[in-house]
């Protein structure tokens, strides 16, 4: 693996941990695809630093558990906006 890819994977992992960011938010911040973020976290970081990978996985588990709530809030805001117009 190229060194710049390893550095990006670790940087992405640290960003997710420090900001409790979602995969989508992280992809936007780094200018890469969601698939790349996912690959960095699940495969590359695991090989580089297993403890860091476990920490990232914990954050993503919480995000996954809460995503239905965020989706519901977004839908609610969408319809509230329509009613005001």
N, CA, C and O atoms as a GROMACS GRO file, in nm:
protein
  340
    1UNK      N    1   0.085  -0.117   0.000
    1UNK     CA    2   0.000   0.000   0.000
    1UNK      C    3   0.089   0.124   0.000
    1UNK      O    4   0.191   0.128   0.069
    2UNK      N    5   0.050   0.222  -0.077
    2UNK     CA    6   0.127   0.347  -0.087
    2UNK      C    7   0.115   0.424   0.044
    2UNK      O    8   0.014   0.419   0.113
    3UNK      N    9   0.221   0.496   0.075
    3UNK     CA   10   0.225   0.565   0.204
    3UNK      C   11   0.118   0.674   0.215
    3UNK      O   12   0.063   0.694   0.323
    4UNK      N   13   0.088   0.744   0.105
    4UNK     CA   14  -0.013   0.850   0.113
    4UNK      C   15  -0.152   0.794   0.141
    4UNK      O   16  -0.236   0.860   0.202
    5UNK      N   17  -0.178   0.671   0.095
    5UNK     CA   18  -0.306   0.606   0.122
    5UNK      C   19  -0.315   0.569   0.270
    5UNK      O   20  -0.419   0.587   0.333
    6UNK      N   21  -0.206   0.518   0.324
    6UNK     CA   22  -0.203   0.484   0.466
    6UNK      C   23  -0.224   0.609   0.552
    6UNK      O   24  -0.299   0.607   0.649
    7UNK      N   25  -0.155   0.718   0.514
    7UNK     CA   26  -0.169   0.842   0.589
    7UNK      C   27  -0.312   0.894   0.584
    7UNK      O   28  -0.366   0.938   0.685
    8UNK      N   29  -0.375   0.887   0.466
    8UNK     CA   30  -0.513   0.932   0.452
    8UNK      C   31  -0.607   0.846   0.537
    8UNK      O   32  -0.697   0.898   0.602
    9UNK      N   33  -0.584   0.716   0.535
    9UNK     CA   34  -0.671   0.626   0.611
    9UNK      C   35  -0.665   0.657   0.760
    9UNK      O   36  -0.768   0.661   0.827
   10UNK      N   37  -0.548   0.680   0.811
   10UNK     CA   38  -0.532   0.714   0.954
   10UNK      C   39  -0.593   0.851   0.982
   10UNK      O   40  -0.658   0.869   1.085
   11UNK      N   41  -0.572   0.946   0.892
   11UNK     CA   42  -0.629   1.079   0.910
   11UNK      C   43  -0.782   1.075   0.909
   11UNK      O   44  -0.847   1.142   0.990
   12UNK      N   45  -0.839   0.996   0.818
   12UNK     CA   46  -0.984   0.980   0.811
   12UNK      C   47  -1.035   0.918   0.942
   12UNK      O   48  -1.135   0.965   0.998
   13UNK      N   49  -0.969   0.815   0.990
   13UNK     CA   50  -1.009   0.749   1.114
   13UNK      C   51  -1.005   0.846   1.232
   13UNK      O   52  -1.098   0.851   1.312
   14UNK      N   53  -0.898   0.922   1.242
   14UNK     CA   54  -0.886   1.019   1.352
   14UNK      C   55  -0.993   1.127   1.343
   14UNK      O   56  -1.045   1.171   1.446
   15UNK      N   57  -1.025   1.169   1.221
   15UNK     CA   58  -1.129   1.271   1.203
   15UNK      C   59  -1.264   1.218   1.251
   15UNK      O   60  -1.338   1.288   1.320
   16UNK      N   61  -1.296   1.096   1.213
   16UNK     CA   62  -1.425   1.037   1.253
   16UNK      C   63  -1.434   1.027   1.405
   16UNK      O   64  -1.538   1.057   1.464
   17UNK      N   65  -1.326   0.983   1.467
   17UNK     CA   66  -1.326   0.968   1.613
   17UNK      C   67  -1.340   1.104   1.682
   17UNK      O   68  -1.419   1.119   1.774
   18UNK      N   69  -1.263   1.202   1.637
   18UNK     CA   70  -1.262   1.332   1.705
   18UNK      C   71  -1.391   1.411   1.685
   18UNK      O   72  -1.430   1.488   1.773
   19UNK      N   73  -1.458   1.392   1.570
   19UNK     CA   74  -1.576   1.473   1.542
   19UNK      C   75  -1.707   1.393   1.544
   19UNK      O   76  -1.814   1.449   1.520
   20UNK      N   77  -1.699   1.263   1.574
   20UNK     CA   78  -1.818   1.176   1.568
   20UNK      C   79  -1.890   1.191   1.435
   20UNK      O   80  -2.013   1.191   1.430
   21UNK      N   81  -1.813   1.203   1.330
   21UNK     CA   82  -1.865   1.228   1.197
   21UNK      C   83  -1.918   1.102   1.131
   21UNK      O   84  -1.875   0.991   1.164
   22UNK      N   85  -2.012   1.118   1.038
   22UNK     CA   86  -2.064   1.006   0.962
   22UNK      C   87  -1.972   0.981   0.842
   22UNK      O   88  -1.886   1.063   0.810
   23UNK      N   89  -1.991   0.868   0.777
   23UNK     CA   90  -1.912   0.835   0.657
   23UNK      C   91  -1.937   0.941   0.550
   23UNK      O   92  -1.843   0.986   0.484
   24UNK      N   93  -2.062   0.981   0.534
   24UNK     CA   94  -2.098   1.081   0.433
   24UNK      C   95  -2.030   1.215   0.461
   24UNK      O   96  -1.975   1.277   0.370
   25UNK      N   97  -2.034   1.261   0.585
   25UNK     CA   98  -1.971   1.388   0.622
   25UNK      C   99  -1.820   1.380   0.601
   25UNK      O  100  -1.758   1.475   0.554
   26UNK      N  101  -1.761   1.267   0.637
   26UNK     CA  102  -1.617   1.248   0.622
   26UNK      C  103  -1.577   1.249   0.475
   26UNK      O  104  -1.476   1.309   0.438
   27UNK      N  105  -1.656   1.182   0.392
   27UNK     CA  106  -1.627   1.178   0.249
   27UNK      C  107  -1.629   1.319   0.190
   27UNK      O  108  -1.543   1.355   0.109
   28UNK      N  109  -1.727   1.398   0.231
   28UNK     CA  110  -1.737   1.535   0.181
   28UNK      C  111  -1.617   1.618   0.227
   28UNK      O  112  -1.560   1.695   0.149
   29UNK      N  113  -1.577   1.602   0.353
   29UNK     CA  114  -1.465   1.680   0.409
   29UNK      C  115  -1.334   1.650   0.337
   29UNK      O  116  -1.255   1.740   0.311
   30UNK      N  117  -1.311   1.521   0.305
   30UNK     CA  118  -1.185   1.482   0.244
   30UNK      C  119  -1.190   1.480   0.092
   30UNK      O  120  -1.087   1.459   0.027
   31UNK      N  121  -1.307   1.500   0.034
   31UNK     CA  122  -1.319   1.501  -0.112
   31UNK      C  123  -1.300   1.364  -0.174
   31UNK      O  124  -1.246   1.351  -0.283
   32UNK      N  125  -1.345   1.261  -0.103
   32UNK     CA  126  -1.335   1.124  -0.154
   32UNK      C  127  -1.474   1.061  -0.146
   32UNK      O  128  -1.565   1.117  -0.086
   33UNK      N  129  -1.490   0.944  -0.206
   33UNK     CA  130  -1.621   0.879  -0.206
   33UNK      C  131  -1.648   0.809  -0.073
   33UNK      O  132  -1.557   0.782   0.005
   34UNK      N  133  -1.777   0.781  -0.050
   34UNK     CA  134  -1.816   0.708   0.071
   34UNK      C  135  -1.752   0.569   0.069
   34UNK      O  136  -1.714   0.517   0.174
   35UNK      N  137  -1.742   0.510  -0.048
   35UNK     CA  138  -1.681   0.377  -0.060
   35UNK      C  139  -1.535   0.378  -0.018
   35UNK      O  140  -1.487   0.285   0.047
   36UNK      N  141  -1.465   0.485  -0.055
   36UNK     CA  142  -1.324   0.497  -0.017
   36UNK      C  143  -1.310   0.514   0.133
   36UNK      O  144  -1.222   0.453   0.194
   37UNK      N  145  -1.396   0.594   0.193
   37UNK     CA  146  -1.394   0.612   0.339
   37UNK      C  147  -1.416   0.477   0.406
   37UNK      O  148  -1.345   0.440   0.499
   38UNK      N  149  -1.516   0.405   0.358
   38UNK     CA  150  -1.549   0.275   0.416
   38UNK      C  151  -1.432   0.178   0.402
   38UNK      O  152  -1.398   0.108   0.498
   39UNK      N  153  -1.370   0.174   0.285
   39UNK     CA  154  -1.256   0.085   0.261
   39UNK      C  155  -1.139   0.124   0.352
   39UNK      O  156  -1.073   0.038   0.410
   40UNK      N  157  -1.114   0.255   0.363
   40UNK     CA  158  -1.006   0.302   0.451
   40UNK      C  159  -1.027   0.254   0.593
   40UNK      O  160  -0.934   0.207   0.658
   41UNK      N  161  -1.150   0.266   0.642
   41UNK     CA  162  -1.179   0.234   0.780
   41UNK      C  163  -1.179   0.084   0.806
   41UNK      O  164  -1.119   0.037   0.903
   42UNK      N  165  -1.245   0.009   0.719
   42UNK     CA  166  -1.262  -0.134   0.745
   42UNK      C  167  -1.139  -0.217   0.712
   42UNK      O  168  -1.108  -0.312   0.784
   43UNK      N  169  -1.069  -0.185   0.606
   43UNK     CA  170  -0.956  -0.268   0.564
   43UNK      C  171  -0.821  -0.208   0.599
   43UNK      O  172  -0.739  -0.270   0.666
   44UNK      N  173  -0.800  -0.087   0.552
   44UNK     CA  174  -0.665  -0.029   0.563
   44UNK      C  175  -0.626   0.004   0.706
   44UNK      O  176  -0.515  -0.030   0.748
   45UNK      N  177  -0.713   0.069   0.780
   45UNK     CA  178  -0.680   0.106   0.918
   45UNK      C  179  -0.664  -0.020   1.003
   45UNK      O  180  -0.581  -0.023   1.094
   46UNK      N  181  -0.743  -0.121   0.975
   46UNK     CA  182  -0.734  -0.247   1.049
   46UNK      C  183  -0.593  -0.305   1.040
   46UNK      O  184  -0.540  -0.356   1.139
   47UNK      N  185  -0.534  -0.297   0.924
   47UNK     CA  186  -0.398  -0.351   0.905
   47UNK      C  187  -0.292  -0.260   0.966
   47UNK      O  188  -0.188  -0.308   1.012
   48UNK      N  189  -0.318  -0.130   0.966
   48UNK     CA  190  -0.219  -0.033   1.017
   48UNK      C  191  -0.222  -0.026   1.169
   48UNK      O  192  -0.118  -0.034   1.234
   49UNK      N  193  -0.343  -0.010   1.225
   49UNK     CA  194  -0.358   0.010   1.369
   49UNK      C  195  -0.491  -0.049   1.416
   49UNK      O  196  -0.593   0.020   1.413
   50UNK      N  197  -0.491  -0.175   1.458
   50UNK     CA  198  -0.616  -0.240   1.498
   50UNK      C  199  -0.693  -0.168   1.610
   50UNK      O  200  -0.816  -0.169   1.610
   51UNK      N  201  -0.624  -0.108   1.704
   51UNK     CA  202  -0.691  -0.037   1.813
   51UNK      C  203  -0.764   0.086   1.759
   51UNK      O  204  -0.876   0.115   1.802
   52UNK      N  205  -0.702   0.158   1.669
   52UNK     CA  206  -0.766   0.274   1.606
   52UNK      C  207  -0.890   0.228   1.528
   52UNK      O  208  -0.994   0.295   1.531
   53UNK      N  209  -0.879   0.115   1.460
   53UNK     CA  210  -0.992   0.061   1.385
   53UNK      C  211  -1.109   0.028   1.477
   53UNK      O  212  -1.224   0.052   1.442
   54UNK      N  213  -1.081  -0.027   1.594
   54UNK     CA  214  -1.188  -0.057   1.690
   54UNK      C  215  -1.256   0.070   1.738
   54UNK      O  216  -1.378   0.074   1.753
   55UNK      N  217  -1.178   0.174   1.762
   55UNK     CA  218  -1.235   0.302   1.807
   55UNK      C  219  -1.326   0.362   1.700
   55UNK      O  220  -1.433   0.413   1.732
   56UNK      N  221  -1.283   0.356   1.575
   56UNK     CA  222  -1.364   0.410   1.466
   56UNK      C  223  -1.492   0.328   1.452
   56UNK      O  224  -1.600   0.384   1.431
   57UNK      N  225  -1.480   0.198   1.464
   57UNK     CA  226  -1.596   0.110   1.451
   57UNK      C  227  -1.702   0.143   1.556
   57UNK      O  228  -1.822   0.138   1.528
   58UNK      N  229  -1.656   0.177   1.678
   58UNK     CA  230  -1.752   0.214   1.783
   58UNK      C  231  -1.832   0.338   1.745
   58UNK      O  232  -1.953   0.343   1.764
   59UNK      N  233  -1.763   0.439   1.691
   59UNK     CA  234  -1.831   0.562   1.649
   59UNK      C  235  -1.930   0.531   1.537
   59UNK      O  236  -2.043   0.580   1.539
   60UNK      N  237  -1.889   0.450   1.441
   60UNK     CA  238  -1.977   0.419   1.329
   60UNK      C  239  -2.096   0.334   1.372
   60UNK      O  240  -2.204   0.344   1.313
   61UNK      N  241  -2.078   0.250   1.472
   61UNK     CA  242  -2.190   0.171   1.525
   61UNK      C  243  -2.298   0.264   1.583
   61UNK      O  244  -2.417   0.244   1.563
   62UNK      N  245  -2.253   0.367   1.656
   62UNK     CA  246  -2.347   0.463   1.713
   62UNK      C  247  -2.418   0.538   1.601
   62UNK      O  248  -2.540   0.555   1.605
   63UNK      N  249  -2.342   0.582   1.499
   63UNK     CA  250  -2.402   0.652   1.386
   63UNK      C  251  -2.506   0.564   1.316
   63UNK      O  252  -2.613   0.611   1.278
   64UNK      N  253  -2.474   0.438   1.301
   64UNK     CA  254  -2.566   0.346   1.235
   64UNK      C  255  -2.694   0.329   1.317
   64UNK      O  256  -2.803   0.323   1.262
   65UNK      N  257  -2.679   0.322   1.448
   65UNK     CA  258  -2.795   0.306   1.535
   65UNK      C  259  -2.884   0.430   1.534
   65UNK      O  260  -3.004   0.420   1.556
   66UNK      N  261  -2.825   0.547   1.509
   66UNK     CA  262  -2.900   0.672   1.514
   66UNK      C  263  -2.949   0.719   1.378
   66UNK      O  264  -3.022   0.818   1.371
   67UNK      N  265  -2.913   0.653   1.270
   67UNK     CA  266  -2.943   0.707   1.138
   67UNK      C  267  -3.092   0.716   1.109
   67UNK      O  268  -3.135   0.805   1.036
   68UNK      N  269  -3.171   0.626   1.165
   68UNK     CA  270  -3.316   0.635   1.142
   68UNK      C  271  -3.374   0.760   1.207
   68UNK      O  272  -3.473   0.816   1.160
   69UNK      N  273  -3.313   0.804   1.316
   69UNK     CA  274  -3.359   0.926   1.383
   69UNK      C  275  -3.324   1.048   1.298
   69UNK      O  276  -3.407   1.137   1.280
   70UNK      N  277  -3.200   1.052   1.247
   70UNK     CA  278  -3.159   1.164   1.162
   70UNK      C  279  -3.244   1.171   1.036
   70UNK      O  280  -3.281   1.279   0.991
   71UNK      N  281  -3.275   1.056   0.979
   71UNK     CA  282  -3.359   1.052   0.859
   71UNK      C  283  -3.498   1.104   0.888
   71UNK      O  284  -3.555   1.178   0.806
   72UNK      N  285  -3.554   1.068   1.001
   72UNK     CA  286  -3.686   1.116   1.040
   72UNK      C  287  -3.687   1.266   1.063
   72UNK      O  288  -3.783   1.334   1.027
   73UNK      N  289  -3.581   1.318   1.122
   73UNK     CA  290  -3.572   1.462   1.146
   73UNK      C  291  -3.562   1.537   1.015
   73UNK      O  292  -3.623   1.643   0.999
   74UNK      N  293  -3.487   1.484   0.920
   74UNK     CA  294  -3.473   1.549   0.790
   74UNK      C  295  -3.607   1.552   0.717
   74UNK      O  296  -3.641   1.652   0.655
   75UNK      N  297  -3.681   1.444   0.724
   75UNK     CA  298  -3.812   1.438   0.660
   75UNK      C  299  -3.907   1.538   0.725
   75UNK      O  300  -3.982   1.608   0.657
   76UNK      N  301  -3.903   1.546   0.857
   76UNK     CA  302  -3.990   1.639   0.930
   76UNK      C  303  -3.961   1.783   0.888
   76UNK      O  304  -4.053   1.861   0.862
   77UNK      N  305  -3.831   1.818   0.882
   77UNK     CA  306  -3.793   1.953   0.842
   77UNK      C  307  -3.837   1.983   0.699
   77UNK      O  308  -3.880   2.094   0.669
   78UNK      N  309  -3.827   1.884   0.612
   78UNK     CA  310  -3.868   1.900   0.472
   78UNK      C  311  -4.015   1.938   0.464
   78UNK      O  312  -4.052   2.031   0.392
   79UNK      N  313  -4.100   1.866   0.537
   79UNK     CA  314  -4.243   1.893   0.530
   79UNK      C  315  -4.282   2.021   0.604
   79UNK      O  316  -4.378   2.088   0.566
   80UNK      N  317  -4.209   2.055   0.710
   80UNK     CA  318  -4.235   2.182   0.778
   80UNK      C  319  -4.204   2.300   0.686
   80UNK      O  320  -4.276   2.400   0.685
   81UNK      N  321  -4.098   2.286   0.609
   81UNK     CA  322  -4.062   2.390   0.513
   81UNK      C  323  -4.172   2.406   0.408
   81UNK      O  324  -4.208   2.518   0.373
   82UNK      N  325  -4.224   2.295   0.359
   82UNK     CA  326  -4.330   2.300   0.257
   82UNK      C  327  -4.456   2.366   0.311
   82UNK      O  328  -4.524   2.440   0.239
   83UNK      N  329  -4.487   2.342   0.437
   83UNK     CA  330  -4.609   2.399   0.495
   83UNK      C  331  -4.597   2.552   0.511
   83UNK      O  332  -4.698   2.622   0.505
   84UNK      N  333  -4.477   2.601   0.531
   84UNK     CA  334  -4.456   2.746   0.548
   84UNK      C  335  -4.468   2.820   0.416
   84UNK      O  336  -4.496   2.940   0.415
   85UNK      N  337  -4.449   2.752   0.306
   85UNK     CA  338  -4.453   2.819   0.175
   85UNK      C  339  -4.590   2.845   0.128
   85UNK      O  340  -4.609   2.900   0.020
   0.00000   0.00000   0.00000
